[in-house]
Amino acid sequence: MALIVEKLHAHLILAAVLLLLSAMVYGLRQCRGNRGTTLLQVAQILLWLLLVLLLCEGVKKYLVIVGLWPWIKYISFCQTVLIIFVLFKAISSAINIIADRQVKNGINRSKTLVAIRAINILILFLLATLFGEQLGLNMSGLLTFGGVGGVAIGIASRNILSNQLSGVMLYFDRPFNVGDWIRLPEKNTEGVVTEIGLRTTKIVTFDQKPLYIPNSVFSSIMIENPGRSDYRKVELAAIVKSFDAQQVSTLLGLIGDKVAQDPRVNRQLDTFIHMHNITKDGIQILISLFANTRDYDVYLTLRQSLIVYTVDTASAQGLEVTC
């Protein structure tokens, strides 16, 4: 009994030393700010882990002294849970720090977020497997249950698995990234991607409404990503109130001259300025070109200029234009 008491005193002294070291590391982290915090943060977490282990061992020895043997198994259970939590926290913190640095170095942010989530799930699974027996879980029984009930679980969770697998495929295919403006024509939805998770993707529409779309949806519909194009298509259809084809042809030539002088129009891609149809009010014309930008404001400005070109040129020719 005297030996147990001595060991208890030694555990308490060592725990006090670890607590003091942890406080010193925390103070050093506060002084250094963002410089060199990775190593200090990991060191502090490891110190806390050692402190927890020592305190748990000290409590066990105290229970032996007072004769409360049945309580030792509960302390062991709590000790295992705390070890899992601290280890997960340490590994997760290190991964997050590395990921933040990768993003600052230009690595794709959405790709990094999905990778972090997948790694965290894997870590939890591995820790549960390693410490399952200490938590009282019959791992062989669980594996047997997995073999027998796998079909039932698979059927019940097929939507969840489908979303998870689709999230992984989004990670590899990358049809869009966080910050991209995308359009889903079949769902009549468009907005900016703000988060890509393993189960859902968050899109904020232009009227600032958040949409949470299951990842499995993206595997079965068309995704339009205008943000990845360097150009924007500008189209304008109008009706010239005249049935004089020669006069309308002259009008189109003059509009084409003005369009060719506009630096915002891309001259490498096709530009169409033609008579398109005959209506009861006159001849319909169609103007189609590409802007040298994907900026929406520049696109609207160019479209406005195109309308002004058309109206002013038609007025100068004594013609009237309508929609």
PyMOL commands that set and color helices and strands:
alter all, ss='L'
color gray80, all
select helices_A, chain A and resi 2-32+37-66+69-104+109-131+139-148+150-156+158-173+185-187+215-219+226-228+245-260+296-316
alter helices_A, ss='H'
color red, helices_A
select strands_A, chain A and resi 181-184+189-196+200-204+210-214+232-240+272-278+283-291+321-322
alter strands_A, ss='S'
color yellow, strands_A
deselect
rebuild
show_as cartoon
